[in-house]
Each structure stands twice: as C-alpha cells, then as structure tokens.
Amino acid sequence: VQLQASGGGLVQAGGSLRLSCVASGRTFSSYDMGWFRQAPGKERGFVAAITWSVGFTYYADSVKGRFAISRDNGKNTVYLQMNSLKPEDTAVYYCAAGGKRGSRYLPSSYDYWGQGTLVTVSS
C-alpha cells in the first residue's frame, strides 16, 4: 500500500484544515487507518483512527470534539477534518494503514506510512 497525504498548510488559530490521504496498491478497505503527528523534538503521537469495516473512530483526548476522521473506501481515501485549530496542533501529520498488530494508538501497529504533510497554526 502506498499512501499520499496532502492538505497541510498555514492557518490561524481557530481555523480549519482538511487533510486527505489517498491509498494505492493493495486493498485499501481491509486496513484500519490512522493519523499521527510529530512536532519538532517530539515523538510521533496518535491523533485519530478509523476501522476498515464498521468505521469505528478513535481520537486522542487532545483533539476530541475538534477533529473528525472519515474514510471513503470507494475513493481509497481517508480524511482528517481539523477544526478550532490551536498552535499546539502544529506538526507534521502522517497517515498510516494497518493498526491490527497491537494497540491502534501506537505507531508500531501500522504497516504503511505516508510521507507526511506539515500543518502550521499561528497564534
């Protein structure tokens, strides 16, 4: 599976962005999908995940109520709608496929990764 993330950019605090991640290669719909982020000097951390079948969603506490993950299996695409953005949301955002080996909240559980897209939130 190859993943291509896009949609990052510069936004003011309180603004919104929508990230997209397009998958190609093996069957996209059989994978759980996740979004992670990594700020400078910090480890890559969990943001959100969505299961492949029913579409259950999971969120980090820091983004609950502000971010929404969704997927369109017909378009092989997963989205991350980010609202009410804060300066602390500034990071490189990565999409990932897998999530079935161990905890879906850990990067090590994912098999495939996109290249990352930079989100910068100014105060």
N, C-alpha and C positions, 0 to 999 in steps of 0.2 A: 504494500500500500504506500503510495506517495501522497503526501499532504502538502497543500499550498495555502498558507494563511495570508490574509490581507485585511485591510480596513483600518489599520492603525493610523495615528496622526497626532497632531497637536490640538488640544481642546482646552477651553477654560473650565475651571471648577464649576460644577453644576451642569455641565454639558453632557452630551451623549455621543456614543460611537457604536457602530455595529461591526463586529469582526466576523469574517467568514473564513471557512476552511473547506477547501474542495479536495476530495479524495479521488485517487485514480488507482487502478491496479486491481487487486483482489476485491472480493465482495465487501463493499462498504457497510452494508446493513448488518453484517454479522459481528461488527465490532462495537463495543461501548466506546464513547468518545469523551474526551476531557479537554479542558482548558487549564493551563498552568501559566504562571507568570514568574518572572525573575527580575528583581530590581538590582541595580548596581551594588555589588558587595554582599548580596543576599543569596540564599539558596532558592532554587526553583520551588514554588509552592502551589498547592492546589487552589483552583478558583471554582470550577464547576465541572460536572459530568452528567452524561445522559446515557441511559441504557439503550441497547440496539433494538429491542423488541417493543416493549410497552412504552418506553420513553420516560421512565422514572428519572427525576432530576435530583441532583445533589449540589450543594453550594457551601463554600467556605462562609463562616459566620460574618466575615468582614464585608461580604458582598451580598448577603441575603437581603432581598427587598429592593436591591438596586440593579442587579444583573439577572439576565434570563438566558438560559441555554436552550437551544432548539435544534432540530435536525430535519432535513428533507432527504429521505433515503432515495427518492426518485432523482434528485439532483446531486446525490453523493456529497452533500454539503451540511456542515454543522455551523451554527451561528452563536455568537455571544453578543446579546444586546446589553450595552452598558449605559446606565442612566445615573444621574446625580453623581457624576464622577468627582473624585477628590484627588488632591495632589499625591496622596499616598497610593493611589492606583497606578501611578507612573511605573512602567516596567515594560519589558519585552514579553509579549504574550505568545504562548505556544499552544498549538492544538496537538492532540495525541490520540492514537487509536489503540485499543486493547482493553486494559482495565479489568482483565479477568484473572490475572495472576496476583493474588493477594489483595491488599486494600486498594480500592479505586482512588483513594486520596493520595497515594504515593506515586511519584514518577516511575519508580522501578516496576510498577504493574503494567506499564504501557509499552507496546512493542514498536510503534512507529510514531515519528515526530515530524511536525512541520518545521519550517525554518525560522519562525518567529516573526512577529510584527510589533513595532515599537508604538506604545501609547504614552504620550506625554500630557500630563494635566497641569496646567499653570494655575497659580493661585491669584 
